[in-house]
Amino acid sequence: MPAIEPFDWDEVFRRLRAHLAGVPKAAMFELRDRGHAALFEQLAAALISTRTRDETTIPVSLRLFAAARTPEAMAALDEPTLARLLHGATFPEPKARDLLAIARAIHDEHGGAVPDTMEGLMAFRGIGPKIAALALGVALGRPLIAVDIHVHRVTNRWGILAAPTPGKTLAALERILPERYRVEINERLVPFGKVTCTGPRPRCPACPLLRMCAQVGVATPAP
């Protein structure tokens, strides 16, 4: 069905902030607000979060950071110890292997300085564009868009783009999303996609954006 109100990015984010007040934050932003905003911490947590729920990512990351918050400290751990620290996350052994390799490469090859470019981070095994963009965006404020399943689903449902894959959603958002919202879109749409604009049965009557939304793919659109 056609949207009733014109789509306006400023109004979208104003309503999302109000709607999500009190809702648990997306993991990277919760960790940032708990004092874990360093690029290495955000990179490690984003890797941990792959295929892991935020409710698990946060305590696992906090347990890891209690033992090692820097590349130097993490490089000093052995792989079995790191895997135990990651217990509860999906694939703890492969993630421990990748994190240890990343920490040692940063320590040994980069003088302890974490590369601060997409290309530099993606040179590490296990780091794809979503993880790199999320880490750089949250830690350094770079205007990079991290597209996960929630960002992909919600923006396509709004009808502002039509993209079959997260990669194509990213390309479309890079053309239309103002830079000031490129980090925040992940911060808002992850919890929004969990509590309101859910997958099979979105809670459209409770949505503050209903009148701007085309409800693409919704089986029984709300009036």
N, C-alpha and C positions, 0 to 999 in steps of 0.2 A: 504494500500500500504506500502511496506517496506520503512524504513527511508533511506535517502541517506548518511547522515553523522552519525558517531558513536555518541551515546548519552554520553555527558560529563557534569557532574554536575557543574564543575567550569565554563565552557563556557555557560551553561544554565543560571546561575545566573548573569554572566557578561552581557549577552544579555538582560535579563529581567530588570536589573537595568537601562540600557540605554534606553530600550523601554518604560519604565514606568516613566521616568523623566517627571515631570510636571503633571502626572496623580494623582488625589486625592488618598490619602493613605487609607489603611484599618483603621477602627475606632480606634482599640487599639493602633496602631502605631502613628496615628495622635494625640491621647490624650497623649501618652508618650512624643511626641515631643513638646507638649504644656505645659509640666511640670507636667503631671499627671501620673508619672511612679511608684508611690508607690503601693505595692502589694494590699492593700485594695482598692485603686482607680481602679486598673486594674481588680480586681475581681468584683467590683460593675459594672463597665462599660461592662465587658464581659457578666454578667448576663442580664443587660439591652439590650444588642445587640441580645439576642436570638430572632429569628424571627422578627427582626427589622432591617431596612436598615441602613447602615452606615451613610447616610445623615441625619437620625433622631437620631441615637445613639449618635453622637458627640454633637449636641446642648443639648440634654436631659441630657447627662452626665455632660456637662459643667454647666448647670443650677443646677444640684444636687450638684456638687462639690463647687459651689459658696455658698451653704447653709451648706454643711457638707462634709468634705474630710477625716475624721477619723472615726474609729468605735465609739469613745466616742461621737463625735458630732452627728453622725447619730443615735446612740442609744437614744439620747435625744429628737429626733423628735417623733411625733405621726404618726400613720399609715395613716390617711387621708392627713396630710401635705406631707408625703413622696409620696403618690400616686399622689398628685397634681404636685409635682416636676417631676414625671415621665410621666406626660401627654404627649402624642404623641408617646411614645413607645407602643409596643403591650403588652397587659395584664398588665397595670400599677398597678392594685390592688394586684394581686398575687405576682408581682415582689416587690412591696412595702412591703408586708408581709414577703417575704423571706429575703429581704435586712435588714429589721428591726430585724428579728430574728438572722441573721448572725452577725450584728453589736453588738447586745446585748450579744450574746454568746461569741464573741471575747472579749468584754469589761468585762463581768462578770466571764467567765470561763477560759479565756486565758490571763488575766491580760493586755488586750489591744494589745497583740501581735498576728498578723495574722498567723495561721498555715502555714508553708512553705513547705508542702509536698502534693503530690497528694491525699494521703489518708486523710490527715487533712482537706483539702478543700472540698473534696467530701463527708465528713461527714455532711456538711451543706446541708439542703434542697434546691433544685434548682441548685446545682452545680454538673455538670457531668464532664466527662473526658475532653471534648473539652474546657470548660470554665476554668477548673483547669489548664490544660496544657498551655492555652493561657496566663492566668494571671501570672503563674510562669515563663513562657518563656520570656514574655515582661518585667515584673517587675524585675526579678532576673537573667535573662539570662540562665535559666536552659535549657538544650538541649532536650526539649519536643516538640512533633509535635502536632499541633492542626489541625485536619482534619475537614473542613467544606465542603459544597457542591462544592465549586470551586476547592479546593485541590483534592477532590475525583474525580471530572469530568476530570480535566486537566491531572492529572498523569495517569489515565486510558486511556485517549485519546492518550497520548504520546506513549503508548504501552510498558512502562517499567514495568508494573504490570497489573494484571487482577483481580480486586476485585469487588464483587457485592455490597458491602456496605461500608460506611465510616469506620466502625470498622475494616473491613478486609484490607482496604486501609492503615489504620494506622499501622496494624501489618506488612504489606508488606514494607511500608516506613521505619519502624524501622529496617528492615534488610538491606536496600540498601542506605538509605540517610545518607551522612556524618553528623556527629554531628554539624559541623560548620554551616549547613544550616537548622537545625531542627526548629529554630524559624523563620528564614527568609522565609521559604517556604510559610507560611501563609501570611506574609507581602507582598510577591510578587504575589502569585497566586490569592489572593482575587481581587485586581484590574485587574490583567491580565485576570481573568475569567469574569470580567464585561465588559472590553473594547475590548478584542481581542478573547480569546478562550471562546466565549459565548456559551450558552446552545444549542439552536436549530440550529443556523446558525453561526458557528465560522467564523471569518474573517481570514481565512487561508492565503490568498495572502499577508496580512499585517503582518504576524507573523514572528518574527525573529528566531523562532525555527522550522520553517516549515521543513527544510531539516533533522532535527533530529527526527521528529514526524511521527509516524505510522498512524496518523489520524484515530484511531480506532473509529468506529461508525459514522464517518462523511459521510453524504449521498453522496455528490459529492466531493471527495478529490481533493484538488488543485494539479496541476502537479508540 
